Amino acid sequence: MERVKDLIDSEPTLRSKRELIKKFIENYVMGNNNLDDLEALFVRFCNEEEMLAFNNICADENINPIKFNTLIEEYNFTGNMPITDDLIKVLNYTPSFFERKPTAERIKQKLIDYLSTYVN
């Protein structure tokens, strides 16, 4: 188990996934003697966690899930981070002029965190 933790800490591409992997180990691996289908179990766990994270972002920020998913797909296709207008368009409401930029920045950061953990 210590080797896994060292690998996660030393591998830059795994650092953003550290909490996800740690949660999987604590919930599914520790004390479980039947680890025959560990890979399939991990894939299912990651898919469930990704869906939960996606839904939490949408609920927390009052985002239209269909529009947000389209935004993620466009990012995956182009590799370009959405501009402020595109981030605002996924909302189920129109923020005031003064709330527009901080709202877009908050959504952008959540999008970056989501992508680095579940997509990249």
CORLINNOR-V58757 format. One record per residue. N is the residue number from 1. NEAR is the number of other C-alpha atoms within 10 Angstrom. Layout:
BEGIN
n = <N N>
near = <NEAR NEAR>
END
This chain:
BEGIN
n = <1 2 3 4 5 6 7 8 9 10 11 12 13 14 15 16 17 18 19 20 21 22 23 24 25 26 27 28 29 30 31 32 33 34 35 36 37 38 39 40 41 42 43 44 45 46 47 48 49 50 51 52 53 54 55 56 57 58 59 60 61 62 63 64 65 66 67 68 69 70 71 72 73 74 75 76 77 78 79 80 81 82 83 84 85 86 87 88 89 90 91 92 93 94 95 96 97 98 99 100 101 102 103 104 105 106 107 108 109 110 111 112 113 114 115 116 117 118 119 120>
near = <9 7 8 12 12 10 13 19 14 11 10 10 13 17 16 19 16 15 13 17 19 15 12 17 16 11 12 17 17 10 9 10 8 9 10 8 8 12 10 10 15 16 11 12 18 17 13 12 15 18 12 12 16 18 14 13 17 20 12 9 16 13 21 16 17 11 16 20 14 12 19 19 12 14 14 14 9 10 10 9 16 17 11 16 11 14 23 20 16 22 20 14 12 11 14 9 7 8 10 15 16 12 18 21 15 13 22 17 12 16 20 14 14 18 16 15 20 17 11 12>
END
